[in-house]
């Protein structure tokens, strides 16, 4: 048995399914948003920033809510996740790296 199998055995199936669903929705929202951008832009318009930051906020909120609902059954490394931990992970995502050149900064809470 691999370490990931041992870890997977300790995470509730409903949590894994919740996170998969949340991640799929995030991915769809992000792809739709990124496809809507003009490749020649160098900075987001205010409404684009609002849409982008809204996608990130919904993802962070949903991820945290799923974690909170399952907290008592999660392994220690997940059960101790705070909302700020999740926000930090979102802000360090590859999407944020890709879009760093646009001067985008989201204030998630």
Buried (B, 14 or more C-beta within 10 A) or exposed (E): EEEEEEEEEEBEEEBEEBBEEBEEBBEEBBEEBEEEBEEEEEEBEEEBBEBBBEBBBBBBBBBBEBBEBBEEEBEEEBEEBEBEEBBEEBBEBEBBEEBEEBEBEBEBE
